[in-house]
Amino acid sequence: MTAVASRLWIVAGAVLGRPVPVDGPYPHLCGVTYTETRSRKPYRYQRRDCAACAMSRAGGPG
């Protein structure tokens, strides 16, 4: 039996609350509210914070 390690986007997975594999497109985080780990304050991701939006603006997938 061979174990296969999954490669995951860590921050996106934490924010969305689910595993996000790296072989798929990076998910949009814009509009999602997440409680910051250290401050425990809510943070709402804006379009400027979203890697998928940045990739779309640059002409890449997303």
N, CA, C and O atoms as a GROMACS GRO file, in nm:
protein
  248
    1MET      N    1   0.085  -0.118   0.000
    1MET     CA    2   0.000   0.000   0.000
    1MET      C    3   0.089   0.123   0.000
    1MET      O    4   0.181   0.134   0.081
    2THR      N    5   0.062   0.216  -0.089
    2THR     CA    6   0.141   0.336  -0.101
    2THR      C    7   0.057   0.457  -0.062
    2THR      O    8  -0.055   0.474  -0.110
    3ALA      N    9   0.112   0.541   0.024
    3ALA     CA   10   0.044   0.664   0.063
    3ALA      C   11   0.080   0.774  -0.036
    3ALA      O   12   0.197   0.792  -0.069
    4VAL      N   13  -0.019   0.847  -0.081
    4VAL     CA   14   0.003   0.957  -0.172
    4VAL      C   15  -0.025   1.087  -0.097
    4VAL      O   16  -0.136   1.109  -0.048
    5ALA      N   17   0.076   1.171  -0.088
    5ALA     CA   18   0.059   1.299  -0.018
    5ALA      C   19  -0.014   1.397  -0.109
    5ALA      O   20   0.023   1.413  -0.226
    6SER      N   21  -0.113   1.461  -0.057
    6SER     CA   22  -0.186   1.563  -0.132
    6SER      C   23  -0.113   1.696  -0.117
    6SER      O   24  -0.067   1.731  -0.008
    7ARG      N   25  -0.105   1.769  -0.225
    7ARG     CA   26  -0.049   1.904  -0.219
    7ARG      C   27  -0.166   1.999  -0.216
    7ARG      O   28  -0.250   1.998  -0.306
    8LEU      N   29  -0.171   2.084  -0.112
    8LEU     CA   30  -0.286   2.171  -0.090
    8LEU      C   31  -0.244   2.317  -0.074
    8LEU      O   32  -0.134   2.347  -0.028
    9TRP      N   33  -0.333   2.407  -0.113
    9TRP     CA   34  -0.316   2.549  -0.083
    9TRP      C   35  -0.356   2.567   0.062
    9TRP      O   36  -0.473   2.551   0.096
   10ILE      N   37  -0.262   2.601   0.148
   10ILE     CA   38  -0.286   2.606   0.293
   10ILE      C   39  -0.379   2.722   0.331
   10ILE      O   40  -0.478   2.700   0.401
   11VAL      N   41  -0.349   2.843   0.287
   11VAL     CA   42  -0.430   2.958   0.327
   11VAL      C   43  -0.571   2.947   0.270
   11VAL      O   44  -0.668   2.969   0.342
   12ALA      N   45  -0.582   2.914   0.143
   12ALA     CA   46  -0.715   2.901   0.083
   12ALA      C   47  -0.796   2.794   0.154
   12ALA      O   48  -0.916   2.811   0.176
   13GLY      N   49  -0.732   2.683   0.190
   13GLY     CA   50  -0.801   2.577   0.261
   13GLY      C   51  -0.848   2.621   0.398
   13GLY      O   52  -0.959   2.586   0.440
   14ALA      N   53  -0.766   2.697   0.468
   14ALA     CA   54  -0.804   2.746   0.600
   14ALA      C   55  -0.920   2.845   0.591
   14ALA      O   56  -1.013   2.839   0.671
   15VAL      N   57  -0.914   2.934   0.494
   15VAL     CA   58  -1.018   3.034   0.479
   15VAL      C   59  -1.151   2.971   0.435
   15VAL      O   60  -1.257   3.007   0.487
   16LEU      N   61  -1.144   2.878   0.342
   16LEU     CA   62  -1.266   2.818   0.290
   16LEU      C   63  -1.316   2.701   0.374
   16LEU      O   64  -1.431   2.659   0.360
   17GLY      N   65  -1.231   2.650   0.462
   17GLY     CA   66  -1.273   2.540   0.549
   17GLY      C   67  -1.280   2.406   0.479
   17GLY      O   68  -1.354   2.317   0.521
   18ARG      N   69  -1.203   2.391   0.373
   18ARG     CA   70  -1.199   2.264   0.299
   18ARG      C   71  -1.064   2.251   0.230
   18ARG      O   72  -0.997   2.351   0.206
   19PRO      N   73  -1.024   2.129   0.198
   19PRO     CA   74  -0.898   2.113   0.125
   19PRO      C   75  -0.908   2.173  -0.015
   19PRO      O   76  -1.009   2.158  -0.084
   20VAL      N   77  -0.802   2.242  -0.056
   20VAL     CA   78  -0.796   2.301  -0.190
   20VAL      C   79  -0.670   2.248  -0.258
   20VAL      O   80  -0.561   2.297  -0.231
   21PRO      N   81  -0.684   2.148  -0.346
   21PRO     CA   82  -0.566   2.089  -0.411
   21PRO      C   83  -0.498   2.186  -0.507
   21PRO      O   84  -0.564   2.268  -0.571
   22VAL      N   85  -0.366   2.176  -0.515
   22VAL     CA   86  -0.289   2.267  -0.600
   22VAL      C   87  -0.305   2.237  -0.749
   22VAL      O   88  -0.274   2.323  -0.832
   23ASP      N   89  -0.353   2.119  -0.784
   23ASP     CA   90  -0.366   2.088  -0.926
   23ASP      C   91  -0.492   2.148  -0.988
   23ASP      O   92  -0.511   2.138  -1.110
   24GLY      N   93  -0.578   2.209  -0.908
   24GLY     CA   94  -0.695   2.279  -0.959
   24GLY      C   95  -0.669   2.428  -0.961
   24GLY      O   96  -0.563   2.473  -0.916
   25PRO      N   97  -0.764   2.505  -1.012
   25PRO     CA   98  -0.746   2.651  -1.012
   25PRO      C   99  -0.750   2.705  -0.869
   25PRO      O  100  -0.819   2.652  -0.783
   26TYR      N  101  -0.675   2.811  -0.846
   26TYR     CA  102  -0.676   2.875  -0.714
   26TYR      C  103  -0.814   2.937  -0.694
   26TYR      O  104  -0.863   3.008  -0.783
   27PRO      N  105  -0.878   2.912  -0.581
   27PRO     CA  106  -1.014   2.962  -0.562
   27PRO      C  107  -1.019   3.111  -0.530
   27PRO      O  108  -0.924   3.169  -0.477
   28HIS      N  109  -1.131   3.171  -0.563
   28HIS     CA  110  -1.153   3.312  -0.528
   28HIS      C  111  -1.185   3.322  -0.380
   28HIS      O  112  -1.275   3.254  -0.331
   29LEU      N  113  -1.112   3.408  -0.309
   29LEU     CA  114  -1.136   3.433  -0.168
   29LEU      C  115  -1.205   3.568  -0.148
   29LEU      O  116  -1.244   3.602  -0.036
   30CYS      N  117  -1.220   3.644  -0.255
   30CYS     CA  118  -1.280   3.776  -0.243
   30CYS      C  119  -1.424   3.764  -0.191
   30CYS      O  120  -1.502   3.681  -0.238
   31GLY      N  121  -1.456   3.847  -0.094
   31GLY     CA  122  -1.588   3.845  -0.035
   31GLY      C  123  -1.604   3.750   0.082
   31GLY      O  124  -1.707   3.751   0.149
   32VAL      N  125  -1.502   3.668   0.109
   32VAL     CA  126  -1.509   3.573   0.221
   32VAL      C  127  -1.460   3.641   0.348
   32VAL      O  128  -1.359   3.710   0.346
   33THR      N  129  -1.531   3.622   0.458
   33THR     CA  130  -1.489   3.675   0.587
   33THR      C  131  -1.427   3.561   0.668
   33THR      O  132  -1.484   3.453   0.678
   34TYR      N  133  -1.311   3.588   0.725
   34TYR     CA  134  -1.235   3.488   0.798
   34TYR      C  135  -1.189   3.548   0.930
   34TYR      O  136  -1.150   3.666   0.934
   35THR      N  137  -1.192   3.472   1.036
   35THR     CA  138  -1.142   3.519   1.165
   35THR      C  139  -0.992   3.496   1.171
   35THR      O  140  -0.945   3.383   1.161
   36GLU      N  141  -0.916   3.605   1.188
   36GLU     CA  142  -0.772   3.594   1.194
   36GLU      C  143  -0.730   3.512   1.315
   36GLU      O  144  -0.790   3.523   1.422
   37THR      N  145  -0.627   3.431   1.298
   37THR     CA  146  -0.584   3.339   1.402
   37THR      C  147  -0.531   3.410   1.526
   37THR      O  148  -0.570   3.375   1.637
   38ARG      N  149  -0.445   3.507   1.508
   38ARG     CA  150  -0.382   3.571   1.624
   38ARG      C  151  -0.470   3.676   1.690
   38ARG      O  152  -0.482   3.678   1.813
   39SER      N  153  -0.532   3.762   1.612
   39SER     CA  154  -0.610   3.871   1.670
   39SER      C  155  -0.754   3.830   1.701
   39SER      O  156  -0.822   3.896   1.779
   40ARG      N  157  -0.800   3.723   1.640
   40ARG     CA  158  -0.938   3.674   1.653
   40ARG      C  159  -1.040   3.775   1.599
   40ARG      O  160  -1.158   3.768   1.632
   41LYS      N  161  -0.993   3.867   1.516
   41LYS     CA  162  -1.082   3.966   1.455
   41LYS      C  163  -1.122   3.918   1.316
   41LYS      O  164  -1.043   3.856   1.245
   42PRO      N  165  -1.246   3.948   1.277
   42PRO     CA  166  -1.288   3.909   1.142
   42PRO      C  167  -1.218   3.994   1.036
   42PRO      O  168  -1.196   4.114   1.055
   43TYR      N  169  -1.185   3.931   0.926
   43TYR     CA  170  -1.122   4.000   0.814
   43TYR      C  171  -1.197   3.959   0.688
   43TYR      O  172  -1.212   3.840   0.661
   44ARG      N  173  -1.243   4.057   0.612
   44ARG     CA  174  -1.312   4.027   0.486
   44ARG      C  175  -1.215   4.047   0.371
   44ARG      O  176  -1.162   4.157   0.351
   45TYR      N  177  -1.192   3.941   0.295
   45TYR     CA  178  -1.101   3.948   0.181
   45TYR      C  179  -1.163   4.033   0.072
   45TYR      O  180  -1.278   4.013   0.032
   46GLN      N  181  -1.087   4.128   0.024
   46GLN     CA  182  -1.128   4.216  -0.085
   46GLN      C  183  -1.071   4.162  -0.215
   46GLN      O  184  -0.990   4.069  -0.215
   47ARG      N  185  -1.114   4.219  -0.324
   47ARG     CA  186  -1.065   4.174  -0.455
   47ARG      C  187  -0.912   4.190  -0.464
   47ARG      O  188  -0.845   4.108  -0.527
   48ARG      N  189  -0.859   4.295  -0.402
   48ARG     CA  190  -0.714   4.318  -0.404
   48ARG      C  191  -0.636   4.211  -0.329
   48ARG      O  192  -0.516   4.194  -0.353
   49ASP      N  193  -0.702   4.139  -0.236
   49ASP     CA  194  -0.638   4.034  -0.157
   49ASP      C  195  -0.646   3.897  -0.223
   49ASP      O  196  -0.581   3.803  -0.178
   50CYS      N  197  -0.723   3.886  -0.328
   50CYS     CA  198  -0.755   3.756  -0.389
   50CYS      C  199  -0.654   3.720  -0.497
   50CYS      O  200  -0.642   3.790  -0.598
   51ALA      N  201  -0.582   3.611  -0.476
   51ALA     CA  202  -0.481   3.567  -0.574
   51ALA      C  203  -0.545   3.528  -0.707
   51ALA      O  204  -0.488   3.552  -0.813
   52ALA      N  205  -0.663   3.468  -0.701
   52ALA     CA  206  -0.731   3.428  -0.825
   52ALA      C  207  -0.771   3.551  -0.907
   52ALA      O  208  -0.762   3.548  -1.030
   53CYS      N  209  -0.815   3.656  -0.841
   53CYS     CA  210  -0.848   3.781  -0.912
   53CYS      C  211  -0.723   3.842  -0.975
   53CYS      O  212  -0.727   3.890  -1.088
   54ALA      N  213  -0.613   3.840  -0.901
   54ALA     CA  214  -0.487   3.893  -0.954
   54ALA      C  215  -0.441   3.815  -1.077
   54ALA      O  216  -0.392   3.873  -1.174
   55MET      N  217  -0.458   3.684  -1.072
   55MET     CA  218  -0.421   3.601  -1.188
   55MET      C  219  -0.511   3.633  -1.306
   55MET      O  220  -0.463   3.637  -1.420
   56SER      N  221  -0.640   3.656  -1.282
   56SER     CA  222  -0.732   3.691  -1.391
   56SER      C  223  -0.694   3.824  -1.454
   56SER      O  224  -0.695   3.838  -1.576
   57ARG      N  225  -0.660   3.922  -1.371
   57ARG     CA  226  -0.619   4.054  -1.421
   57ARG      C  227  -0.491   4.044  -1.504
   57ARG      O  228  -0.472   4.121  -1.598
   58ALA      N  229  -0.404   3.951  -1.468
   58ALA     CA  230  -0.277   3.935  -1.540
   58ALA      C  231  -0.292   3.848  -1.665
   58ALA      O  232  -0.195   3.826  -1.738
   59GLY      N  233  -0.413   3.799  -1.688
   59GLY     CA  234  -0.436   3.717  -1.809
   59GLY      C  235  -0.418   3.568  -1.788
   59GLY      O  236  -0.421   3.492  -1.885
   60GLY      N  237  -0.398   3.525  -1.665
   60GLY     CA  238  -0.382   3.383  -1.637
   60GLY      C  239  -0.515   3.318  -1.598
   60GLY      O  240  -0.619   3.384  -1.599
   61PRO      N  241  -0.511   3.190  -1.562
   61PRO     CA  242  -0.634   3.123  -1.520
   61PRO      C  243  -0.683   3.178  -1.388
   61PRO      O  244  -0.602   3.220  -1.305
   62GLY      N  245  -0.812   3.178  -1.368
   62GLY     CA  246  -0.866   3.225  -1.241
   62GLY      C  247  -0.985   3.300  -1.252
   62GLY      O  248  -1.040   3.345  -1.152
   0.00000   0.00000   0.00000
